[in-house]
Structure formats: structure tokens, C-alpha cells
Amino acid sequence: MTYADTGFVCSLLAPDANTAAAVKRMRSQKLPLAWTWLHEVEFRNAARLRVFQNEMSQAEADRTLQTQLADLAAGVYSRLLPDQTALLSETERLSAQHSARIGTRSLDVLHVAAALVLGATEFLTFDKHQAKLAKAAGLRVPILASQVP
């Protein structure tokens, strides 16, 4: 199973500097990608934040949110619920072992922990710190053309 962080999904559905790399990756990606409550919260908020930052209109944000729901219904994503106790435990373990050295943010650690708890073997991200954490945790992380800090 492949787990994509929310940044990857945002780039896929709402044009930004990483969209071309996300689309290219999806052409060869085995589906479905994991979709958790964490994606749901972060993705929806990211679309609304882009409206606040004048990066997209409300209508564009609404279309982006509807596209994600359609993709979920079409099987691009599979809604999964990681065990919350295991998720919190794995998040703390990863943070304690790696955050001081790698510099990962809380949501980045939560995503990698969710991937591990769900049994993912591959992790898609454009975030270099999150990619380092995912690799340190034993996940395969393809190098994406536009990986940024």
C-alpha cells in the first residue's frame, strides 16, 4: 500500500509548484492511496487556507474539494482508520527517535506514523524532512522531481 501525505494530494488536486511531478507520479501509481481522517482534516483546511491567502477563489476551492470526494468515490483513495492507540504510540516513538535530528513537524510525524500503522510500504511526499523521517522509519520513498523543504 502507498501512503501519500496531504501535501502530495494538494499538489495533485490544486495546481502549485509540485503539480507536474504529482501528476507524473500518479500515471504509474498503483491505486488506491490510503486516505485517513488526518488527510480529511488537513486537505480540507489547506483548500480553505489557500482561499484566505488569495491563492485560489472560493469556487476553485469548492471544486478542489468536490474533485477529492469524486476521486474517493472512484477508488483513487481508500478510506482507512488507523488504530488511534497505535497511532499515538508510533507518533511518540518516531518523534522521540528522529524529530530532534531531522526537524519534522507534528503533522509530518503523524502522517508517517499513520502509514506505518496501516501497513504501508511506500510514502509519497514533496517535503524533504518528512521524506527523511519516512525513510528512517523503513518506508520506501520515491524521489519526486520537485521535493522541497
NUBA-574343 format. One record per residue: residue in three letters; x, y, z of N, C-alpha, C in turn. Coordinates in steps of 0.05 Angstrom, whole numbers, plus 32768, in hexadecimal, padded with zeros to 4 digits. Last residue first. Example, Ala and Ser with C-alpha at 12.3 -4.5 7.8 and 13.67 -1.06 7.14 Angstrom:
<pts>
SER81017FD3808E81117FEB808F81028001809D ALA81087F8E809C80F67FA6809C81087FBE809C 
</pts>
This chain:
<pts>
PRO80EE81B2800F80EE81B1802D80D481B98039 VAL80D781887FD880DF81A27FE480DF81A08002 GLN80D981637F9E80DA81627FBB80E6817C7FC5 SER80CB815C7F6780CA81767F7380CB81767F91 ALA80D181267F5880E1813B7F4A80E181567F59 LEU80D980F87F8C80C781077F7B80D581207F71 ILE80EF80BA7F9B80F880D67F9880E680E37F83 PRO80C780917FC580D180987FAA80DA80B57FAA VAL80D480707FFC80CC808C7FF580D880927FDA ARG80C0803C802480CD8043800B80C2805E8003 LEU80CB803E806B80B9803F805480C98046803B GLY80E9803F809980E98026808980D680278072 ALA80F2806D80B580DE805A80C080DB804180B0 ALA811380888093811E807E80AD810C806A80BA LYS80EE8095806C810480838066810F8077807F ALA80CF80B9808980C280A1807E80D7808D8077 LEU80F680E1809480E980D280AA80DD80B880A0 LYS810180F38060811680E88071810B80D78088 ALA80CE8107805280DA80F1804380F080E38053 GLN80CA8131807680B8811B807980C281038069 HIS80F28152806080F48148807C80E281308080 LYS80DF815B802C80F8814D803080FB8143804C ASP80A18152801080AE815E802780C8814E802D PHE808381387FED8095814B7FE180A681587FF7 THR807480F17FF08075810C7FFC8088811E7FEB LEU805D80B17FFA806080C67FE6805F80E17FF4 PHE80748073800E806B808D8017807180A28003 GLU8068802D80158072804380058065805D800F THR804F80098035806B8004802F8078801B8020 ALA801F800A806B8029801480518047800C804E GLY80057FFB809980147FE7808A801E7FF0806F LEU7FEE801F80BB7FDD801480A67FEB7FFE8096 VAL801A802F80D88005802080E67FF2801380D2 LEU8037804B80B08042803380BD802C802280CA ALA8014807680A5801D8064809080278049809B ALA8013808E80D77FFA808280CC8001806E80B6 ALA804880A080DB803E808D80EE8025807F80E3 VAL804780C680B2805980AF80B08050809980C3 HIS802080EA80C7801C80DC80AD802E80C380AB LEU803980FA80F8801F80EC80F8801A80DD80DE VAL8065811580E3806980FD80F3804F80ED80F4 ASP804A814080CB805B812E80BB8060811480CA LEU8032815880F68021814C80E28031813980D0 SER8061816B8113804E8158811E803D814A8109 ARG809D816D80EA8086817980F7807281648100 THR80E2815B80F080C7815780E580B2816480F7 GLY811A815B80F5810B817480F580EF817180EA ILE8141813380FD8137813880E28128815380E0 ARG814D813381348163813181208159813A8105 ALA811E81378150813481498157814A814A8142 SER8100810C813780FA812881338110813C813A HIS810F80D58143811880E3812B81148101812A GLN80FD80BC8172811580B28165812080C5814F ALA80CF80D9818180E680D6819480FF80CD8186 SER80B080D3815380B880ED815C80D180EB816E LEU80A7809B815280B680A9813C80C080C48144 ARG808B8096818380A48087817E80B580958168 GLU805E80B6817B807180BD8190808C80AF818C THR804780998150804E80B5814D806380BD8162 GLU803D8068816880508069815280598086814E SER80158079818D802D806C81968044806E8181 LEU7FED808C816B7FFA809E817E801480928188 LEU7FE2805C814E7FEA807481407FF980878154 ALA7FCF803981757FE8803381677FF3804C8159 THR7FA1805581827FB5805081977FD0804A818A GLN7F85805581517F8E806E815D7FA3806A8173 ASP7F8F803181177F89802F81337F9680478142 PRO7F7A805580DC7F8F804880EC7F878046810A LEU7F4D804A80AD7F4E805580C87F63804780D8 LEU7F46805E80697F50804C807D7F5180598098 ARG7F2D8063802A7F2A806E80457F3180588059 SER7F5580667FF37F46805380037F45805E8020 TYR7F5480887FB47F5C80877FD07F4A80727FDE VAL7F3E807A7F857F5980847F847F6580837FA0 GLY7F09806B7F847F1D80587F8C7F3A80617F8A ALA7EE0808E7F7C7EE9807F7F657EFF806B7F6C ALA7EDA80A87FAD7EC480967FA47ECD80847F8C LEU7F0A80C57FAB7F0580B27FC07EF0809E7FB8 ASP7EFF80E77F7F7F1580D47F7E7F1380BE7F93 ALA7ED581047F957ED080F37F7E7EE680DE7F7B LEU7EF1811F7FBE7EDB810D7FC57ED480FA7FAE GLN7F14813D7F9E7F1E81297FB07F0981167FB8 THR7EEF815E7F837EFF814B7F747F0B81357F86 GLN7EDC817C7FAE7EC9816A7FA07ED981557F8F LEU7F09819A7FBA7EFE81887FCE7EEB81747FC1 THR7F0F81B67F897F2481A47F937F1A81907FA7 ARG7EE081D47F897EE481C07F747EFA81AC7F7C ASP7EEA81F57FB67ED381E37FB67ED681CD7FA1 ALA7F1682117FA27F1982007FB97F0281EC7FBB GLU7EFE822D7F787F13821A7F727F1782067F8A ALA7EDB824D7F967ED0823A7F837EE582257F7B GLN7EFE826C7FB37EED82597FC17EE182447FAE SER7F3E826C7F907F2482777F977F1482637FA7 MET7F81826A7FA87F6C82607F987F52826D7FA1 GLU7FA2828A7FC57FAF82797FB17F9B826B7FA0 ASN7F9482AA7FF07F8F82B47FD57F9E82A47FBF GLN7F95829480217FAF829F80177FAC82AA7FFB PHE7F61828080247F6A829680367F8282A4802B VAL7F6782567FFF7F54826C7FFA7F5C8284800B ARG7F8C8236801A7F94824280017F8082587FF8 LEU7F6C822680447F828238804A7F8C82458030 ARG7F4A8202802B7F3F821B80367F55822F803C ALA7F6F81DB801E7F6081E880097F5582028013 ALA7F7F81CC80527F9381D7803F7F8581E68028 ASN7F5081B580677F5A81CE80727F6E81DC805F ARG7F4E818780487F38819A80477F4181B58052 PHE7F7F816E80577F798176803B7F64818B803A GLU7F7A8166808F7F8F817780847F8A81808068 VAL7F4C814480937F4E815E80A27F6281708094 GLU7F5B811980707F418127806E7F438143807B HIS7F8B810680847F8A811280697F7181248067 LEU7F7780F380B57F8C810880B57F8D81168099 TRP7F5680CA80A87F4A80E280B37F5E80F980B3 THR7F7580B2806A7F6D80B180867F5F80CA808F TRP7F82808B80347F7580A4803B7F6B80A18058 ALA7FB2806C80097FA5806E80237F99808A8027 LEU7FA380637FC47FB4806E7FD87FA4806F7FF3 PRO7F9080257FA27F8C803F7FAD7FA280487FC0 LEU7FC080297F6C7FAB80347F7D7F9D801E7F8C LYS800280347F577FEE80207F5D7FDA802C7F71 GLN801880667F2B8012805E7F467FFD80497F48 SER8024807E7EFC802E80637F00802780577F1B ARG800B80AF7EFF8008809F7EE6801180837EE9 MET801D80C67F2E800380B87F2E7FFE80A87F15 ARG804C80E07F1E804D80C87F30803380B87F2F LYS8036810A7F00804880F67EF3804980DD7F04 VAL801B81257F28800C81197F12801D81047F04 ALA804781367F47803281267F53802281177F3D ALA806381577F238070813F7F2E805B812C7F3A ALA803C817F7F1A8046816F7F04805381557F0E THR803681957F4F802081877F41802A81757F2A ASN805881B47F6C805D81987F6B804981887F5B ALA804681E97F6C806081E37F60806681C67F5D ASP800081DC7F5E801581EA7F6C803081E27F5F PRO7FBB81CE7F587FD481D57F4B7FE781E67F5D ALA7F9F819D7F7B7F9E81BA7F7A7FB981C47F70 LEU7FA981667F7A7F8E81707F757F8C818E7F72 LEU7FDF815D7F837FD2814E7F6E7FB7815C7F66 SER7FEB817C7FAE7FF881827F957FEA81747F7E CYS7FCC81607FD47FC5817C7FCD7FD281847FB3 VAL7FE881307FD67FCC81307FCC7FC4814D7FC4 PHE801881427FEC801881357FD27FFC81367FC6 GLY80068155801D80128167800A8013815C7FEE THR7FF5812780377FE1813A802E7FED814D801A ASP801A80ED8020801381028034800181168027 ALA800580AD800E800E80C78004800780DC801A TYR8015806B8011800A808180218016809B8016 THR8008802D7FF3801680477FF28007805B8001 MET80117FE88000800080008000801280198000 
</pts>
